[in-house]
Amino acid sequence: MAPKKKQSEDTISRQAGRGVIDSSSDMAGEGVQSLQDIASNPTSGEAFNLSALMDWTRKQMRDQQAPALTGRHRPSTASLANLRPASFEALLTDTRGEGMVIYLGIRSVSMCNGMTLAVQDSEEKEGLVWSLIEYPLPGGPASMAPDTLIAVWEPYYGTSPNGQLAICVHHPTDIAHISKFDPKAVEQLPSLRATEQITDPLRAGDTAFVSNSLMEAVDCYSEGIEQPISNYIEIAGKFCAVLSKRAFMYARMSLHSEAFADATAALIHEPKHLQALKIACSSALEIGKYESAQEYVQRLLMLDPDHSGNQRLSEKVASRMQQAKGQYDLNTLAGKTTPSNMVHDVADFISDIEIRGSKLGGRGVFAKQRFVRGQIVLWEKPIAIPFDEKKSSFEHGLTNFMGHDNSGVCKRSSMAFVQQLAANTGTDASLAEKLFSMFDGSQPEPKVNDRSKKQVFDSYRAINIVKYNYHNINLGNASVGQQFYDPNTKSEVPKEFQNNYTSTVARGLWYMNSMLNHSCLPNTSYTNIGNIMIIKAQKDIEEGEELTTEYAERGQPLEMRKMVLTKYGFECCCPLCKIEAPLPREAKAKRQHLHQPSKAKLPAAIQSGTVGLEMMIRDTLKTYGAELESGLPCVMMMKPLFNLAHTYLGPITDWRKASPDLRAKGHDYFLWTLKLGLRIDLLYAPTATYCELAFGKHSLSHAIGVLALIGLAELASLSPVSTERKRAVALLRCAKTLYKMHYAEDATFDDRSQKYKCKSLSACIDAVAPPEGWDKVKVLLRPNEALV
Ligand SMILES: C[S@@+](CC[C@H](N)C(=O)[O-])C[C@H]1O[C@@H](n2cnc3c(N)ncnc32)[C@H](O)[C@@H]1O
């Protein structure tokens, strides 16, 4: 059925499209062919030598000679019917073919700096199409088989970053598959017209499916569906069969909305069609229609109760429905997560919150219910996490495209983002809608796609959306990869993790998370398990209150926070900034100084008896007077205090050798980390083995608090006093409680704490059986939190 006109493999017209390939470079003598040779060397027997072309391009890029991408333009919003078909002849160099569409047949594909297709137009002229997006057509590489028909909307004919004259496609929605049955395409590309008479689209579709040509199979089934029903029923027997087969193709291509539409349409014709029921159920799950999924799986089980696949599907539906209501044990998930296991089969959970206009700026997220401290507000999967950004080949020639960002690394990561966003949204229209409703830096309100026009993917906007909304996470469990100062290695990441987690941080984009506005004293905190972003209430939150998160690292001094927030285009007016802004310059300088001492200054401070640092901390504490009185936490003190405890104690393996005086200092500074930095009180009587965490209105849970508690437990276990040693167990339980509040799971606590503590603590815990009633740590919530 497919047009199989064999094209000459040994010619590529250099005048086609007026100079398809820039042949100016002379690479003779360097072991690399010139472009002319690559394009048309008749002796090579393989004139259009793609690998030679790629070698040439790589060499160009290595030499930094790659031209910049030209022709910045918006994605086309025109519908195909309103565009005038054109050929390469009609295209003018460095010009956009406004009002035109070009129909092309694919000859071959090469991947370098995006994707380059060798194509043939309606006049059988050959040329190139370069696209910024690798595999812009749904279905990936398989969808770009030779002889596939494509159309390019309002083509821009210019120089690609590979230095070739090509139709440059900047936006994936400017290029699309065209059905071989589309009369307009057939008219435009007579050479590629089907030569066989298609009598049975169902059979033709099956043949295409067997050869893994999913798009072609969709075309064939579509042909069947579009025929008059009576006619088609005569041919194929059942209309519903072809609908469910097309649904299956869509499901295979991850086009879940389309699969759902076809499967449910098939069920109208034949409500007991098993295949259609299965696809309807699974695609409903993928697009979050859990109630429908449940209905279909119940119907499936009634018809075929013993089928193990149906039972598994039913369990999956039940578990997704529970998850969507927030009934999911994140501990189970955390236990399963490894750095490489990032994609979870988990439903998003969104509690009773809403997005609406905010006084802070644009839209914000508001509570429609009351949240208590530690309660999960939402967990969500990302719109994109480009893991293999290092593999992305985009480095050169994209300066114009990237605009704001000229560093190679950011280019790579942003390009990897755009690639993945294009791929993910290309198969999910609702995701595309979410993505393009995100803040892109435009003022005053972000633009929303105009529904009356063609749904477009604007790569330039996508770059800006990434810039304003990306979020860094630690791979695996945030709780496992958490960074903190380690006096053993003098580095932020413990040595044990450096081996396993060479690149701990990944960037991602989460929709609801991106709607949260900033506060330096946020009422939510975030963590991640695998690629799931978890947002929790950091304090009790009242109904109607805006939920806030922090864009700048918690605890940074004012000037550093300001620098970060400037990039987001606003100045923060939160209570902390208001308190800090009028402080004298000297006080601000001290804070800045305090925030950074850990790596460079602490070792020196150990030698000088830490007096200087201690003085500095005490001195700076005085400048916090206003905050102490107002009850705001001094989050910027937590790191210096925590680091100071370590400075006194030295490397963790030496704590045992530290003098009682130094241990007492370490103990004090761990306590101050909790008390001053996080506003958490640790309550215990000197003789008691039991202890409690006391949280006030402004208390914060933080990883450093967990570590400070583990540090206290460690010190207690080294004490000569038996009640102290017993208290070590209670302190460790406090640490675990805080850990759970912070990370929303505690399955990874034991593993994490093992990395931190020295042997004595485990020995002590093994030796001391927990007294009765110690299975839970009591967490006090105190209305009044005046600092004692
Ligand atoms: C990730 S978006 C947050 C959602 C955004 N408000 C919206 O309407 O889509 C970040 C942008 O929101 C605005 N924004 C966030 N927090 C703010 C704050 N505390 N004050 C003023 N503007 C803020 C800034 O324009 C910032 O670049």
The ligand as an SDF file (V2000), in Angstrom:
LIG
                    3D

 27 29  0  0  0  0  0  0  0  0999 V2000
    7.3100   30.1050   39.6210 C   0  0  0  0  0  0  0  0  0  0  0  0
    6.3720   31.5000   39.2700 S   0  0  0  0  0  0  0  0  0  0  0  0
    5.1560   31.4890   40.5360 C   0  0  0  0  0  0  0  0  0  0  0  0
    3.7690   31.5810   39.9840 C   0  0  0  0  0  0  0  0  0  0  0  0
    3.4400   32.9060   39.3610 C   0  0  0  0  0  0  0  0  0  0  0  0
    3.0240   33.8760   40.3780 N   0  0  0  0  0  0  0  0  0  0  0  0
    2.3700   32.7440   38.2920 C   0  0  0  0  0  0  0  0  0  0  0  0
    1.4680   33.5750   38.2200 O   0  0  0  0  0  0  0  0  0  0  0  0
    2.4650   31.8180   37.5130 O   0  0  0  0  0  0  0  0  0  0  0  0
    7.5390   32.7140   39.7500 C   0  0  0  0  0  0  0  0  0  0  0  0
    7.1140   34.1500   39.5230 C   0  0  0  0  0  0  0  0  0  0  0  0
    6.0630   34.5340   40.3810 O   0  0  0  0  0  0  0  0  0  0  0  0
    6.2670   35.8610   40.8690 C   0  0  0  0  0  0  0  0  0  0  0  0
    6.4810   35.8240   42.3260 N   0  0  0  0  0  0  0  0  0  0  0  0
    6.6960   34.7180   43.0730 C   0  0  0  0  0  0  0  0  0  0  0  0
    6.8140   35.0220   44.3750 N   0  0  0  0  0  0  0  0  0  0  0  0
    6.6870   36.3410   44.4780 C   0  0  0  0  0  0  0  0  0  0  0  0
    6.7200   37.2580   45.5740 C   0  0  0  0  0  0  0  0  0  0  0  0
    6.9180   36.8610   46.8150 N   0  0  0  0  0  0  0  0  0  0  0  0
    6.5640   38.5750   45.2910 N   0  0  0  0  0  0  0  0  0  0  0  0
    6.3740   38.9990   44.0110 C   0  0  0  0  0  0  0  0  0  0  0  0
    6.3330   38.1860   42.9350 N   0  0  0  0  0  0  0  0  0  0  0  0
    6.4750   36.8650   43.1600 C   0  0  0  0  0  0  0  0  0  0  0  0
    7.5140   36.3780   40.1620 C   0  0  0  0  0  0  0  0  0  0  0  0
    7.1230   37.0450   38.9990 O   0  0  0  0  0  0  0  0  0  0  0  0
    8.2390   35.1040   39.8090 C   0  0  0  0  0  0  0  0  0  0  0  0
    9.1250   35.2370   38.7340 O   0  0  0  0  0  0  0  0  0  0  0  0
  1  2  1  0
  2  3  1  0
  2 10  1  0
  3  4  1  0
  4  5  1  0
  5  6  1  0
  5  7  1  0
  7  8  2  0
  7  9  1  0
 10 11  1  0
 11 12  1  0
 11 26  1  0
 12 13  1  0
 13 14  1  0
 13 24  1  0
 14 15  1  0
 14 23  1  0
 15 16  2  0
 16 17  1  0
 17 18  1  0
 17 23  2  0
 18 19  1  0
 18 20  2  0
 20 21  1  0
 21 22  2  0
 22 23  1  0
 24 25  1  0
 24 26  1  0
 26 27  1  0
M  CHG  2   2   1   9  -1
M  END
$$$$
